[in-house]
Amino acid sequence: MVPRDDELGVASTSLTPGLRAMADRVGATVPFVKGADLLAELAGVELNSKAVERTSEADGQALS
């Protein structure tokens, strides 16, 4: 682990905090496949639908 990872909020994840927030937003709004398509179209980020699903569901559970 890189010491600065914790400071940047990227420890134990391959997504930046900003990308996690985008994946959470699309995952909560549209079906996961459409969310992955939106991320690619609007942000130029290629995440598969399973990654959108896992991220948004894990973050949703953390908020509960």
PDB file with one MODEL, atoms N, CA, C and O in Angstrom:
MODEL        1
ATOM      1  N   MET A   1       0.848  -1.184   0.000  1.00  0.00           N
ATOM      2  CA  MET A   1       0.000   0.000   0.000  1.00  0.00           C
ATOM      3  C   MET A   1       0.890   1.242   0.000  1.00  0.00           C
ATOM      4  O   MET A   1       1.961   1.261   0.606  1.00  0.00           O
ATOM      5  N   VAL A   2       0.434   2.240  -0.671  1.00  0.00           N
ATOM      6  CA  VAL A   2       1.132   3.517  -0.719  1.00  0.00           C
ATOM      7  C   VAL A   2       0.557   4.405   0.388  1.00  0.00           C
ATOM      8  O   VAL A   2      -0.663   4.548   0.473  1.00  0.00           O
ATOM      9  N   PRO A   3       1.388   5.001   1.232  1.00  0.00           N
ATOM     10  CA  PRO A   3       0.877   5.782   2.369  1.00  0.00           C
ATOM     11  C   PRO A   3      -0.130   6.869   1.989  1.00  0.00           C
ATOM     12  O   PRO A   3      -1.061   7.131   2.750  1.00  0.00           O
ATOM     13  N   ARG A   4       0.033   7.485   0.861  1.00  0.00           N
ATOM     14  CA  ARG A   4      -0.863   8.578   0.474  1.00  0.00           C
ATOM     15  C   ARG A   4      -2.229   8.079   0.000  1.00  0.00           C
ATOM     16  O   ARG A   4      -3.159   8.877  -0.120  1.00  0.00           O
ATOM     17  N   ASP A   5      -2.370   6.787  -0.271  1.00  0.00           N
ATOM     18  CA  ASP A   5      -3.652   6.238  -0.729  1.00  0.00           C
ATOM     19  C   ASP A   5      -4.786   6.550   0.245  1.00  0.00           C
ATOM     20  O   ASP A   5      -5.883   6.917  -0.178  1.00  0.00           O
ATOM     21  N   ASP A   6      -4.527   6.405   1.553  1.00  0.00           N
ATOM     22  CA  ASP A   6      -5.560   6.714   2.553  1.00  0.00           C
ATOM     23  C   ASP A   6      -5.964   8.181   2.493  1.00  0.00           C
ATOM     24  O   ASP A   6      -7.149   8.508   2.559  1.00  0.00           O
ATOM     25  N   GLU A   7      -4.988   9.055   2.368  1.00  0.00           N
ATOM     26  CA  GLU A   7      -5.276  10.489   2.289  1.00  0.00           C
ATOM     27  C   GLU A   7      -6.137  10.826   1.075  1.00  0.00           C
ATOM     28  O   GLU A   7      -7.019  11.682   1.144  1.00  0.00           O
ATOM     29  N   LEU A   8      -5.873  10.146  -0.025  1.00  0.00           N
ATOM     30  CA  LEU A   8      -6.596  10.432  -1.268  1.00  0.00           C
ATOM     31  C   LEU A   8      -7.917   9.684  -1.376  1.00  0.00           C
ATOM     32  O   LEU A   8      -8.702   9.938  -2.290  1.00  0.00           O
ATOM     33  N   GLY A   9      -8.169   8.761  -0.448  1.00  0.00           N
ATOM     34  CA  GLY A   9      -9.414   8.006  -0.477  1.00  0.00           C
ATOM     35  C   GLY A   9      -9.436   6.906  -1.521  1.00  0.00           C
ATOM     36  O   GLY A   9     -10.505   6.530  -2.002  1.00  0.00           O
ATOM     37  N   VAL A  10      -8.262   6.382  -1.879  1.00  0.00           N
ATOM     38  CA  VAL A  10      -8.212   5.331  -2.891  1.00  0.00           C
ATOM     39  C   VAL A  10      -7.617   4.028  -2.360  1.00  0.00           C
ATOM     40  O   VAL A  10      -7.317   3.132  -3.149  1.00  0.00           O
ATOM     41  N   ALA A  11      -7.440   3.902  -1.063  1.00  0.00           N
ATOM     42  CA  ALA A  11      -6.920   2.666  -0.493  1.00  0.00           C
ATOM     43  C   ALA A  11      -7.944   1.553  -0.688  1.00  0.00           C
ATOM     44  O   ALA A  11      -9.144   1.759  -0.506  1.00  0.00           O
ATOM     45  N   SER A  12      -7.464   0.397  -1.054  1.00  0.00           N
ATOM     46  CA  SER A  12      -8.309  -0.794  -1.229  1.00  0.00           C
ATOM     47  C   SER A  12      -9.375  -0.630  -2.308  1.00  0.00           C
ATOM     48  O   SER A  12     -10.407  -1.299  -2.259  1.00  0.00           O
ATOM     49  N   THR A  13      -9.146   0.234  -3.267  1.00  0.00           N
ATOM     50  CA  THR A  13     -10.089   0.402  -4.369  1.00  0.00           C
ATOM     51  C   THR A  13      -9.329   0.814  -5.617  1.00  0.00           C
ATOM     52  O   THR A  13      -8.236   1.375  -5.541  1.00  0.00           O
ATOM     53  N   SER A  14      -9.913   0.533  -6.743  1.00  0.00           N
ATOM     54  CA  SER A  14      -9.285   0.955  -7.988  1.00  0.00           C
ATOM     55  C   SER A  14      -9.964   2.198  -8.553  1.00  0.00           C
ATOM     56  O   SER A  14      -9.594   2.680  -9.624  1.00  0.00           O
ATOM     57  N   LEU A  15     -10.958   2.715  -7.833  1.00  0.00           N
ATOM     58  CA  LEU A  15     -11.700   3.893  -8.291  1.00  0.00           C
ATOM     59  C   LEU A  15     -11.381   5.101  -7.421  1.00  0.00           C
ATOM     60  O   LEU A  15     -11.263   4.984  -6.201  1.00  0.00           O
ATOM     61  N   THR A  16     -11.244   6.251  -8.049  1.00  0.00           N
ATOM     62  CA  THR A  16     -11.054   7.475  -7.286  1.00  0.00           C
ATOM     63  C   THR A  16     -12.369   7.834  -6.594  1.00  0.00           C
ATOM     64  O   THR A  16     -13.421   7.330  -6.987  1.00  0.00           O
ATOM     65  N   PRO A  17     -12.332   8.679  -5.589  1.00  0.00           N
ATOM     66  CA  PRO A  17     -13.573   9.100  -4.946  1.00  0.00           C
ATOM     67  C   PRO A  17     -14.566   9.731  -5.929  1.00  0.00           C
ATOM     68  O   PRO A  17     -15.772   9.505  -5.823  1.00  0.00           O
ATOM     69  N   GLY A  18     -14.065  10.513  -6.874  1.00  0.00           N
ATOM     70  CA  GLY A  18     -14.950  11.133  -7.865  1.00  0.00           C
ATOM     71  C   GLY A  18     -15.621  10.120  -8.761  1.00  0.00           C
ATOM     72  O   GLY A  18     -16.809  10.240  -9.059  1.00  0.00           O
ATOM     73  N   LEU A  19     -14.870   9.120  -9.194  1.00  0.00           N
ATOM     74  CA  LEU A  19     -15.447   8.079 -10.044  1.00  0.00           C
ATOM     75  C   LEU A  19     -16.420   7.215  -9.263  1.00  0.00           C
ATOM     76  O   LEU A  19     -17.445   6.793  -9.800  1.00  0.00           O
ATOM     77  N   ARG A  20     -16.113   6.951  -8.008  1.00  0.00           N
ATOM     78  CA  ARG A  20     -17.062   6.203  -7.155  1.00  0.00           C
ATOM     79  C   ARG A  20     -18.374   6.976  -7.041  1.00  0.00           C
ATOM     80  O   ARG A  20     -19.452   6.388  -7.125  1.00  0.00           O
ATOM     81  N   ALA A  21     -18.283   8.277  -6.854  1.00  0.00           N
ATOM     82  CA  ALA A  21     -19.497   9.095  -6.740  1.00  0.00           C
ATOM     83  C   ALA A  21     -20.309   9.053  -8.029  1.00  0.00           C
ATOM     84  O   ALA A  21     -21.537   8.974  -7.993  1.00  0.00           O
ATOM     85  N   MET A  22     -19.617   9.107  -9.173  1.00  0.00           N
ATOM     86  CA  MET A  22     -20.336   9.022 -10.453  1.00  0.00           C
ATOM     87  C   MET A  22     -20.989   7.655 -10.618  1.00  0.00           C
ATOM     88  O   MET A  22     -22.138   7.565 -11.049  1.00  0.00           O
ATOM     89  N   ALA A  23     -20.263   6.593 -10.279  1.00  0.00           N
ATOM     90  CA  ALA A  23     -20.825   5.242 -10.387  1.00  0.00           C
ATOM     91  C   ALA A  23     -22.009   5.083  -9.442  1.00  0.00           C
ATOM     92  O   ALA A  23     -23.007   4.457  -9.799  1.00  0.00           O
ATOM     93  N   ASP A  24     -21.907   5.638  -8.250  1.00  0.00           N
ATOM     94  CA  ASP A  24     -23.023   5.586  -7.300  1.00  0.00           C
ATOM     95  C   ASP A  24     -24.253   6.293  -7.860  1.00  0.00           C
ATOM     96  O   ASP A  24     -25.369   5.780  -7.773  1.00  0.00           O
ATOM     97  N   ARG A  25     -24.041   7.455  -8.426  1.00  0.00           N
ATOM     98  CA  ARG A  25     -25.151   8.250  -8.946  1.00  0.00           C
ATOM     99  C   ARG A  25     -25.858   7.533 -10.089  1.00  0.00           C
ATOM    100  O   ARG A  25     -27.085   7.434 -10.095  1.00  0.00           O
ATOM    101  N   VAL A  26     -25.085   7.027 -11.067  1.00  0.00           N
ATOM    102  CA  VAL A  26     -25.738   6.342 -12.183  1.00  0.00           C
ATOM    103  C   VAL A  26     -26.338   5.018 -11.726  1.00  0.00           C
ATOM    104  O   VAL A  26     -27.390   4.613 -12.220  1.00  0.00           O
ATOM    105  N   GLY A  27     -25.680   4.340 -10.785  1.00  0.00           N
ATOM    106  CA  GLY A  27     -26.208   3.070 -10.282  1.00  0.00           C
ATOM    107  C   GLY A  27     -27.509   3.233  -9.532  1.00  0.00           C
ATOM    108  O   GLY A  27     -28.327   2.313  -9.504  1.00  0.00           O
ATOM    109  N   ALA A  28     -27.715   4.384  -8.925  1.00  0.00           N
ATOM    110  CA  ALA A  28     -28.954   4.646  -8.194  1.00  0.00           C
ATOM    111  C   ALA A  28     -30.059   5.186  -9.091  1.00  0.00           C
ATOM    112  O   ALA A  28     -31.224   5.219  -8.698  1.00  0.00           O
ATOM    113  N   THR A  29     -29.694   5.608 -10.293  1.00  0.00           N
ATOM    114  CA  THR A  29     -30.638   6.290 -11.167  1.00  0.00           C
ATOM    115  C   THR A  29     -31.151   5.437 -12.304  1.00  0.00           C
ATOM    116  O   THR A  29     -32.337   5.477 -12.633  1.00  0.00           O
ATOM    117  N   VAL A  30     -30.261   4.661 -12.908  1.00  0.00           N
ATOM    118  CA  VAL A  30     -30.628   3.872 -14.086  1.00  0.00           C
ATOM    119  C   VAL A  30     -30.114   2.443 -13.912  1.00  0.00           C
ATOM    120  O   VAL A  30     -29.299   2.189 -13.025  1.00  0.00           O
ATOM    121  N   PRO A  31     -30.575   1.508 -14.743  1.00  0.00           N
ATOM    122  CA  PRO A  31     -30.015   0.147 -14.679  1.00  0.00           C
ATOM    123  C   PRO A  31     -28.496   0.181 -14.862  1.00  0.00           C
ATOM    124  O   PRO A  31     -27.963   1.068 -15.528  1.00  0.00           O
ATOM    125  N   PHE A  32     -27.812  -0.788 -14.268  1.00  0.00           N
ATOM    126  CA  PHE A  32     -26.354  -0.783 -14.239  1.00  0.00           C
ATOM    127  C   PHE A  32     -25.724  -0.767 -15.628  1.00  0.00           C
ATOM    128  O   PHE A  32     -24.704  -0.109 -15.833  1.00  0.00           O
ATOM    129  N   VAL A  33     -26.311  -1.477 -16.578  1.00  0.00           N
ATOM    130  CA  VAL A  33     -25.765  -1.480 -17.946  1.00  0.00           C
ATOM    131  C   VAL A  33     -25.846  -0.077 -18.530  1.00  0.00           C
ATOM    132  O   VAL A  33     -24.884   0.399 -19.133  1.00  0.00           O
ATOM    133  N   LYS A  34     -26.974   0.584 -18.359  1.00  0.00           N
ATOM    134  CA  LYS A  34     -27.131   1.954 -18.849  1.00  0.00           C
ATOM    135  C   LYS A  34     -26.173   2.887 -18.115  1.00  0.00           C
ATOM    136  O   LYS A  34     -25.620   3.808 -18.716  1.00  0.00           O
ATOM    137  N   GLY A  35     -25.975   2.654 -16.819  1.00  0.00           N
ATOM    138  CA  GLY A  35     -25.041   3.469 -16.050  1.00  0.00           C
ATOM    139  C   GLY A  35     -23.625   3.372 -16.577  1.00  0.00           C
ATOM    140  O   GLY A  35     -22.923   4.378 -16.675  1.00  0.00           O
ATOM    141  N   ALA A  36     -23.204   2.167 -16.915  1.00  0.00           N
ATOM    142  CA  ALA A  36     -21.872   1.981 -17.490  1.00  0.00           C
ATOM    143  C   ALA A  36     -21.771   2.711 -18.825  1.00  0.00           C
ATOM    144  O   ALA A  36     -20.750   3.333 -19.118  1.00  0.00           O
ATOM    145  N   ASP A  37     -22.829   2.638 -19.636  1.00  0.00           N
ATOM    146  CA  ASP A  37     -22.846   3.350 -20.918  1.00  0.00           C
ATOM    147  C   ASP A  37     -22.763   4.858 -20.707  1.00  0.00           C
ATOM    148  O   ASP A  37     -22.048   5.546 -21.436  1.00  0.00           O
ATOM    149  N   LEU A  38     -23.484   5.377 -19.721  1.00  0.00           N
ATOM    150  CA  LEU A  38     -23.460   6.810 -19.437  1.00  0.00           C
ATOM    151  C   LEU A  38     -22.073   7.275 -18.988  1.00  0.00           C
ATOM    152  O   LEU A  38     -21.604   8.330 -19.416  1.00  0.00           O
ATOM    153  N   LEU A  39     -21.422   6.498 -18.135  1.00  0.00           N
ATOM    154  CA  LEU A  39     -20.076   6.857 -17.701  1.00  0.00           C
ATOM    155  C   LEU A  39     -19.122   6.923 -18.888  1.00  0.00           C
ATOM    156  O   LEU A  39     -18.285   7.822 -18.971  1.00  0.00           O
ATOM    157  N   ALA A  40     -19.252   5.978 -19.794  1.00  0.00           N
ATOM    158  CA  ALA A  40     -18.389   5.983 -20.979  1.00  0.00           C
ATOM    159  C   ALA A  40     -18.681   7.188 -21.864  1.00  0.00           C
ATOM    160  O   ALA A  40     -17.765   7.851 -22.349  1.00  0.00           O
ATOM    161  N   GLU A  41     -19.964   7.464 -22.067  1.00  0.00           N
ATOM    162  CA  GLU A  41     -20.364   8.563 -22.952  1.00  0.00           C
ATOM    163  C   GLU A  41     -20.040   9.934 -22.369  1.00  0.00           C
ATOM    164  O   GLU A  41     -19.507  10.795 -23.069  1.00  0.00           O
ATOM    165  N   LEU A  42     -20.350  10.138 -21.115  1.00  0.00           N
ATOM    166  CA  LEU A  42     -20.228  11.466 -20.527  1.00  0.00           C
ATOM    167  C   LEU A  42     -18.859  11.759 -19.917  1.00  0.00           C
ATOM    168  O   LEU A  42     -18.409  12.905 -19.920  1.00  0.00           O
ATOM    169  N   ALA A  43     -18.199  10.732 -19.398  1.00  0.00           N
ATOM    170  CA  ALA A  43     -16.926  10.958 -18.712  1.00  0.00           C
ATOM    171  C   ALA A  43     -15.741  10.291 -19.403  1.00  0.00           C
ATOM    172  O   ALA A  43     -14.590  10.501 -19.022  1.00  0.00           O
ATOM    173  N   GLY A  44     -16.034   9.485 -20.422  1.00  0.00           N
ATOM    174  CA  GLY A  44     -14.953   8.793 -21.111  1.00  0.00           C
ATOM    175  C   GLY A  44     -14.313   7.707 -20.269  1.00  0.00           C
ATOM    176  O   GLY A  44     -13.156   7.346 -20.484  1.00  0.00           O
ATOM    177  N   VAL A  45     -15.067   7.183 -19.305  1.00  0.00           N
ATOM    178  CA  VAL A  45     -14.562   6.169 -18.384  1.00  0.00           C
ATOM    179  C   VAL A  45     -15.229   4.836 -18.705  1.00  0.00           C
ATOM    180  O   VAL A  45     -16.455   4.744 -18.762  1.00  0.00           O
ATOM    181  N   GLU A  46     -14.421   3.814 -18.912  1.00  0.00           N
ATOM    182  CA  GLU A  46     -14.936   2.488 -19.219  1.00  0.00           C
ATOM    183  C   GLU A  46     -15.000   1.641 -17.953  1.00  0.00           C
ATOM    184  O   GLU A  46     -13.978   1.147 -17.476  1.00  0.00           O
ATOM    185  N   LEU A  47     -16.193   1.479 -17.417  1.00  0.00           N
ATOM    186  CA  LEU A  47     -16.458   0.544 -16.322  1.00  0.00           C
ATOM    187  C   LEU A  47     -17.508  -0.418 -16.826  1.00  0.00           C
ATOM    188  O   LEU A  47     -18.447  -0.008 -17.509  1.00  0.00           O
ATOM    189  N   ASN A  48     -17.368  -1.689 -16.502  1.00  0.00           N
ATOM    190  CA  ASN A  48     -18.437  -2.602 -16.913  1.00  0.00           C
ATOM    191  C   ASN A  48     -19.607  -2.490 -15.942  1.00  0.00           C
ATOM    192  O   ASN A  48     -19.474  -1.932 -14.854  1.00  0.00           O
ATOM    193  N   SER A  49     -20.727  -3.015 -16.340  1.00  0.00           N
ATOM    194  CA  SER A  49     -21.941  -2.880 -15.533  1.00  0.00           C
ATOM    195  C   SER A  49     -21.790  -3.540 -14.169  1.00  0.00           C
ATOM    196  O   SER A  49     -22.378  -3.074 -13.193  1.00  0.00           O
ATOM    197  N   LYS A  50     -21.016  -4.609 -14.085  1.00  0.00           N
ATOM    198  CA  LYS A  50     -20.809  -5.289 -12.803  1.00  0.00           C
ATOM    199  C   LYS A  50     -20.032  -4.395 -11.839  1.00  0.00           C
ATOM    200  O   LYS A  50     -20.310  -4.394 -10.639  1.00  0.00           O
ATOM    201  N   ALA A  51     -19.070  -3.638 -12.346  1.00  0.00           N
ATOM    202  CA  ALA A  51     -18.313  -2.715 -11.494  1.00  0.00           C
ATOM    203  C   ALA A  51     -19.209  -1.596 -10.980  1.00  0.00           C
ATOM    204  O   ALA A  51     -19.099  -1.190  -9.823  1.00  0.00           O
ATOM    205  N   VAL A  52     -20.097  -1.095 -11.838  1.00  0.00           N
ATOM    206  CA  VAL A  52     -21.059  -0.071 -11.408  1.00  0.00           C
ATOM    207  C   VAL A  52     -21.961  -0.650 -10.323  1.00  0.00           C
ATOM    208  O   VAL A  52     -22.219  -0.003  -9.308  1.00  0.00           O
ATOM    209  N   GLU A  53     -22.433  -1.859 -10.542  1.00  0.00           N
ATOM    210  CA  GLU A  53     -23.311  -2.523  -9.570  1.00  0.00           C
ATOM    211  C   GLU A  53     -22.605  -2.715  -8.229  1.00  0.00           C
ATOM    212  O   GLU A  53     -23.135  -2.329  -7.187  1.00  0.00           O
ATOM    213  N   ARG A  54     -21.423  -3.305  -8.254  1.00  0.00           N
ATOM    214  CA  ARG A  54     -20.688  -3.567  -7.005  1.00  0.00           C
ATOM    215  C   ARG A  54     -20.401  -2.282  -6.240  1.00  0.00           C
ATOM    216  O   ARG A  54     -20.583  -2.216  -5.024  1.00  0.00           O
ATOM    217  N   THR A  55     -19.952  -1.267  -6.963  1.00  0.00           N
ATOM    218  CA  THR A  55     -19.604  -0.006  -6.314  1.00  0.00           C
ATOM    219  C   THR A  55     -20.820   0.668  -5.694  1.00  0.00           C
ATOM    220  O   THR A  55     -20.792   1.058  -4.527  1.00  0.00           O
ATOM    221  N   SER A  56     -21.880   0.804  -6.471  1.00  0.00           N
ATOM    222  CA  SER A  56     -23.056   1.513  -5.955  1.00  0.00           C
ATOM    223  C   SER A  56     -23.735   0.734  -4.832  1.00  0.00           C
ATOM    224  O   SER A  56     -24.241   1.338  -3.886  1.00  0.00           O
ATOM    225  N   GLU A  57     -23.756  -0.592  -4.920  1.00  0.00           N
ATOM    226  CA  GLU A  57     -24.367  -1.365  -3.854  1.00  0.00           C
ATOM    227  C   GLU A  57     -23.534  -1.355  -2.577  1.00  0.00           C
ATOM    228  O   GLU A  57     -24.084  -1.274  -1.479  1.00  0.00           O
ATOM    229  N   ALA A  58     -22.212  -1.435  -2.713  1.00  0.00           N
ATOM    230  CA  ALA A  58     -21.343  -1.395  -1.528  1.00  0.00           C
ATOM    231  C   ALA A  58     -21.441  -0.037  -0.845  1.00  0.00           C
ATOM    232  O   ALA A  58     -21.523   0.028   0.381  1.00  0.00           O
ATOM    233  N   ASP A  59     -21.433   1.031  -1.603  1.00  0.00           N
ATOM    234  CA  ASP A  59     -21.530   2.355  -1.008  1.00  0.00           C
ATOM    235  C   ASP A  59     -22.908   2.586  -0.405  1.00  0.00           C
ATOM    236  O   ASP A  59     -23.033   3.251   0.623  1.00  0.00           O
ATOM    237  N   GLY A  60     -23.934   2.044  -1.033  1.00  0.00           N
ATOM    238  CA  GLY A  60     -25.286   2.145  -0.470  1.00  0.00           C
ATOM    239  C   GLY A  60     -25.380   1.419   0.865  1.00  0.00           C
ATOM    240  O   GLY A  60     -25.995   1.921   1.805  1.00  0.00           O
ATOM    241  N   GLN A  61     -24.774   0.239   0.949  1.00  0.00           N
ATOM    242  CA  GLN A  61     -24.770  -0.514   2.214  1.00  0.00           C
ATOM    243  C   GLN A  61     -24.006   0.244   3.284  1.00  0.00           C
ATOM    244  O   GLN A  61     -24.409   0.249   4.447  1.00  0.00           O
ATOM    245  N   ALA A  62     -22.919   0.877   2.909  1.00  0.00           N
ATOM    246  CA  ALA A  62     -22.114   1.618   3.877  1.00  0.00           C
ATOM    247  C   ALA A  62     -22.889   2.793   4.467  1.00  0.00           C
ATOM    248  O   ALA A  62     -22.634   3.203   5.599  1.00  0.00           O
ATOM    249  N   LEU A  63     -23.828   3.328   3.702  1.00  0.00           N
ATOM    250  CA  LEU A  63     -24.643   4.448   4.190  1.00  0.00           C
ATOM    251  C   LEU A  63     -25.784   4.012   5.104  1.00  0.00           C
ATOM    252  O   LEU A  63     -26.335   4.821   5.850  1.00  0.00           O
ATOM    253  N   SER A  64     -26.129   2.742   5.043  1.00  0.00           N
ATOM    254  CA  SER A  64     -27.261   2.227   5.846  1.00  0.00           C
ATOM    255  C   SER A  64     -26.918   2.105   7.299  1.00  0.00           C
ATOM    256  O   SER A  64     -27.757   1.690   8.099  1.00  0.00           O
TER     257      SER A  64
ENDMDL
END
